[in-house]
Amino acid sequence: MTTTAEHEIGKARLRKEDARLITGRTRWTDNLTVPGMLHMAILRSPVAHATITRVDTSAARTSPGVLAVYAGADLADEQGSLPCAWPITPDMKAPPAPSLAVDRVNFAGEAVAVVIARTAYEAADAVNAIDVDYEDLPVVLDMRAALADGADLVHPDLGTNKSATWVFDSAAAGTGGDVEQAIADSEIVVRRTFRQQRLVPAFMEPRSILVDPTGPQLTMWSATQIPHILRLMLAMTLGVPEHKVRVIAPDVGGGFGGKLQVTPEEVITFLVARRLDRPVKYTESRSESVQAAHHGRDQIQELTLSARKDGTVTGLKVELLADMGAYLRLVTPGVPILGAFMFNAIYKFPAYHFACTNVFTNKTPTDAYRGAGRPEATFAIERMMDELAAELGVDPMEVRRRNWIRHEEFPFTTVCGLVYDSGNYEAATDKAMELFDYAGLRAEQARRREANDPVQLGLGISTFTEMCGLAPSRVLGSLSYGAGGWEHAAIRMLPTGKVEVVTGSSAHGQGHDTAWSQVVADQLGVPFEDIEIIHGDTMSSPKGMDTYGSRSLTVGAIAVVKAAGKVIDKAMPIAAHLLECSPDDLEFADGKFTVRGTESATSIQDIALAVFAAHDLPDGVEPSLDSEATYDPDNFSFPHGTHLCATEVDTETGAVRIRSYICVDDVGVVVNPLIVEGQVHGGLAQGIAQALFEEAIHDDAGTLTTATFADYLLPSAADLPSFTTDRTETPSTTNPLGVKGVGEAGTIASTPAVVNAVVDAIRHLGVNDVEMPCTPMRVWRAINGRSGDGTDNSTSAAGGGLGSISGGAQ
Amino acid sequence: MIPAAFDYVAPSTVEDAVRALAEAGEDAKVLAGGQSLLPVLRMRLAGPTVIVDLGRIAELRGVREDGDSLVIGAMTTHYDVQRDPLVTEHAALLAVTTNQVADPQVRHRGTFGGSLAHADPAGDLPAPALALDARFVIAGPNGRRTVTAADFFVDFFTTALAADEILVEVQVPKYTGWGAHYEKFNRVAQAWSIVAVAAAVRVEGGTFAEARVGLTNMAATPVRATAVEQALVGQPATAESVRAAAAHAAEGTHPTSDVNSDADFRRHLATVLTSRAVLAAAG
């Protein structure tokens, strides 16, 4: 028996990759050693903006074990400029982006010089012996100040700190009305300004690179999300022939968008290894990672929402400032633009205007971070819907119901021109409200308010959707993105009936090995255990667009399905030949080709062996079942859900405790419920962390003061509630599996649910906003009407931060 | 995150450890549990030429009774302090405080004496040590001396320990039958305290007979909230009287401002947390 009796899709299988990932007994980049390998250490700028007047590497060169020391000037001729693949407007200003700073540093943490030594220890010793003189330049940190007339400039050559302004207007696009008219005609106008604080992606495995120039190709191993894009970009920016470069992403320990990048470190390691003709490895420390790997979010959002007294929203105007940091990295300018289409969320807004101005500052560049633009948009609109409800004195869920797209209205073309293929907001919401005991909690809230309880209860709602599964190539083209959004897959049928699946998706913790095996097991009717997933190496998985934007299942796995279909198509005439029937008489199910109405059958594995032997194939049929497919989606996928959060706010200390968190997500058909639940849990943790804990803070000199995990606060399980997750299942109609993305949903949905709950708990005390993260001090000040900010952004003197450490050492 | 090179010595007696420190001079560092020292070394914020590891000195570990006092060896881990029956019986405040130090991994490696000698203003153990009038036995080239907690904590990360001295043990008077609580306020579970309050009280017939209150991170050194203690004694153990006494908690403190809290908010927190700590200690 070679068939699988029950369907694999929908089965909560344990992940086949977890044993090696959890124990670490696998090929992380830093675990790799090749003969003759050298080690690199990087000297980074301690200042945010300065002219480099002198770099003295003489002492470092004579340090034990050192083979070479390079400053920016040494690599200037060959390092080129790091690529930005998303010029959002024709007049976008983009400064040159050297990997190793040559004559100026523009953010603290920028690479200034490198040491290559026999051991990592010797490299670390020598890097401290490099002497650099800096002449300070004025530091630009605040976006509004950066745009003012006469502002100090990050890049004086550009003449401005403004990179670009990108506008979408529904009246101009013909997809909706005129928002100014809507505001003028409205009965209610709600205006708010929200701040999306700067975040650190904080992936578990720090970035690591090993480049081996010996051998037929120049091979780079990198802890990256994007081996294929990286190879292409190395070729295009460094002028190295594409076919002479091989990039391998071995097992990669998380990314969250933080490894969706072509990094200075990758380019420097590449150049140095090539120059020395020796393998070179570089692995960053956590503090280097927090300082120099790209950051996320960092927007100021000004919102104007107009409505009628019955709660119907008539228009939404969004004006954003987005902090690029010092340079435009791979997709930096486009991140806020990904949010442009999501401010209208699940609602039928008739008029919409979006304008985003991208601003340079002397900070670490920003770029994709889990959700990339969509969490910011979802936060803004879900906070605004609560504010509208408060203005109207109506329950916040009721305001949402009055505006959302009803189930029978799908497919629905939004005010941005996107076509939402499917959704059932009513079903998800009804289920969530019941699980949450919304009415019971509202009653408790009323009792606590009545009793003036020091601990107040707040209920927060987030009814979200998002666009993921990046992306239809034509849409990306219309947004001036530098590549398409297709994905590639290939299936190799081995003579013994085992199956190798090659995918262009590049897993870094998502569980593709398991999910793809489940998909292929159902498609080909072979056992789950007989399937091997091959990915992340441009030699063995030669084509791909990699993994980000919740695209792997909705694009990558669909390519796998298409390739599997071709395998069956190729097997069919061979099966008919072996069974001595017409292909029209055959049916394929559960791995077996059966002559309709008979017991006569053969299996896909038997055919694989017959094809290998090739002794008895029909005339003109090639001896191979192997097939490949490249799939370009017609549309995004639009997962949605209703998230409900109950917080207890201690009014005496400002402390926020999440008492319960319920979410009902609709991610379409689920391949593996365990993986989906894991994605939702992790997403919730990161979204809640933005609401309550995480913030990258710079002091007035532009130094990141939260450069260790003692200061940059990541929540642990002890800080989070036990989540209640559930699902409704409305299949996507735009792909054959009916699946939608889930990688970012929890992060996108949860942040506004938490902040709405915090504000709801203390709204009766006169509070209508608390800036993120909602720290105890911010909450307490909001309650007590204190806006004064005596906070010192300099490094904490006590409490384990860098200040504590240096204090203890002296 | 690679430390600079250093020499490593691991003596097996206190005398050898002191000798090693004396020979190395100012460039030596003492390694106890390493929970604070190792990050400092790895970030190259310190570059000692010699590390003197106290981990092999058996005398420095364990808890014993000595008349009216408990004696806690400096190298006793937080975990061993926390679960020691003598500590629970006679110095419950230390047991409940060590239970809240960082996370389980740190509590299994970090040491009681190492934490006190590090003297981080946000560290948890100095405040209860001060509140309980602990005495610190210090070994140096000229033998041993004993200093009070009030004299031991000098400034930010600075104690009465000289470069060639080590902390041997801490003597804690017995507080048998006292109620105790450590109220720690931080933003995530394993973070340092923004403010914390250590309270031990003896209640007789519903009235506070004695009270000890120490504050964490309200100055460069731990602070004894003497005004609160005085205001409590003789008062009924009720929420109202505790709140009134706790209103004095910020008196005499000099809190700093940082990203988590400014000085004003710390002063406010001190009063709220003192009230909660004392009430919880009173049971």
Interface residues (C-beta under 8 A of the other chain):
Chain A: A120 Y121 A124 D125 N128 S285 R286 S287 E652 T653 A655 F693 E695 I697 T705 T706 T708 A710 D711 L713 L714 P715 S716 A718 D719 T775 P776 M777 W780 R781 D789 G790 T791 D792 N793 S794 T795 S796 A797 A798 G799 G800 G801 L802 G803 S804 I805 S806 G807 G808 A809 Q810
Chain B: M1 I2 A4 A5 S36 L37 P39 V40 M43 R44 L45 A46 D103 H118 D120 P121 A122 F156 F157 F185 R187 V188 A189 Q190 A191 W192 S193 I194 N217 T256 S257 D258 V259 N260 S261 D262 A263 D264 F265 H268 L269 V272 L273
